[in-house]
Amino acid sequence: MDGALRRDLQDAGVEVLVRPLA
């Protein structure tokens, strides 16, 4: 469960970082 939550946060962080750049 912790792994899935961590993965979701990391995925969201990457998306937020890539979204403004793109």
N, CA, C and O atoms as a GROMACS GRO file, in nm:
protein
   88
    1MET      N    1   0.085  -0.120   0.000
    1MET     CA    2   0.000   0.000   0.000
    1MET      C    3   0.089   0.125   0.000
    1MET      O    4   0.066   0.218  -0.078
    2ASP      N    5   0.188   0.129   0.085
    2ASP     CA    6   0.276   0.246   0.091
    2ASP      C    7   0.348   0.263  -0.042
    2ASP      O    8   0.364   0.375  -0.091
    3GLY      N    9   0.390   0.151  -0.102
    3GLY     CA   10   0.460   0.158  -0.230
    3GLY      C   11   0.370   0.219  -0.338
    3GLY      O   12   0.415   0.302  -0.417
    4ALA      N   13   0.244   0.178  -0.341
    4ALA     CA   14   0.152   0.230  -0.443
    4ALA      C   15   0.129   0.379  -0.422
    4ALA      O   16   0.126   0.457  -0.517
    5LEU      N   17   0.113   0.418  -0.297
    5LEU     CA   18   0.088   0.560  -0.267
    5LEU      C   19   0.211   0.642  -0.307
    5LEU      O   20   0.199   0.750  -0.365
    6ARG      N   21   0.328   0.590  -0.275
    6ARG     CA   22   0.451   0.660  -0.308
    6ARG      C   23   0.464   0.673  -0.459
    6ARG      O   24   0.504   0.778  -0.510
    7ARG      N   25   0.431   0.567  -0.529
    7ARG     CA   26   0.440   0.569  -0.676
    7ARG      C   27   0.344   0.674  -0.732
    7ARG      O   28   0.378   0.745  -0.827
    8ASP      N   29   0.225   0.682  -0.676
    8ASP     CA   30   0.125   0.780  -0.723
    8ASP      C   31   0.178   0.922  -0.703
    8ASP      O   32   0.164   1.007  -0.790
    9LEU      N   33   0.238   0.946  -0.587
    9LEU     CA   34   0.290   1.081  -0.558
    9LEU      C   35   0.404   1.114  -0.653
    9LEU      O   36   0.412   1.226  -0.705
   10GLN      N   37   0.493   1.017  -0.677
   10GLN     CA   38   0.606   1.041  -0.766
   10GLN      C   39   0.556   1.066  -0.908
   10GLN      O   40   0.604   1.156  -0.976
   11ASP      N   41   0.459   0.986  -0.953
   11ASP     CA   42   0.404   1.002  -1.088
   11ASP      C   43   0.341   1.140  -1.102
   11ASP      O   44   0.358   1.208  -1.203
   12ALA      N   45   0.267   1.181  -1.001
   12ALA     CA   46   0.201   1.312  -1.004
   12ALA      C   47   0.306   1.422  -1.006
   12ALA      O   48   0.292   1.520  -1.080
   13GLY      N   49   0.411   1.407  -0.926
   13GLY     CA   50   0.517   1.508  -0.922
   13GLY      C   51   0.583   1.522  -1.057
   13GLY      O   52   0.608   1.634  -1.103
   14VAL      N   53   0.611   1.409  -1.122
   14VAL     CA   54   0.676   1.413  -1.254
   14VAL      C   55   0.583   1.479  -1.355
   14VAL      O   56   0.627   1.558  -1.438
   15GLU      N   57   0.456   1.447  -1.348
   15GLU     CA   58   0.359   1.505  -1.443
   15GLU      C   59   0.352   1.657  -1.424
   15GLU      O   60   0.349   1.732  -1.521
   16VAL      N   61   0.348   1.700  -1.298
   16VAL     CA   62   0.340   1.844  -1.269
   16VAL      C   63   0.466   1.916  -1.317
   16VAL      O   64   0.460   2.030  -1.362
   17LEU      N   65   0.580   1.847  -1.306
   17LEU     CA   66   0.706   1.909  -1.349
   17LEU      C   67   0.717   1.912  -1.501
   17LEU      O   68   0.769   2.008  -1.558
   18VAL      N   69   0.667   1.808  -1.566
   18VAL     CA   70   0.677   1.800  -1.713
   18VAL      C   71   0.568   1.882  -1.780
   18VAL      O   72   0.588   1.935  -1.890
   19ARG      N   73   0.454   1.894  -1.716
   19ARG     CA   74   0.341   1.966  -1.775
   19ARG      C   75   0.377   2.112  -1.808
   19ARG      O   76   0.357   2.155  -1.922
   20PRO      N   77   0.429   2.190  -1.714
   20PRO     CA   78   0.465   2.330  -1.742
   20PRO      C   79   0.577   2.340  -1.844
   20PRO      O   80   0.581   2.435  -1.923
   21LEU      N   81   0.668   2.244  -1.844
   21LEU     CA   82   0.780   2.247  -1.940
   21LEU      C   83   0.729   2.221  -2.081
   21LEU      O   84   0.777   2.281  -2.177
   22ALA      N   85   0.630   2.132  -2.092
   22ALA     CA   86   0.576   2.097  -2.224
   22ALA      C   87   0.479   2.206  -2.266
   22ALA      O   88   0.420   2.199  -2.374
   0.00000   0.00000   0.00000
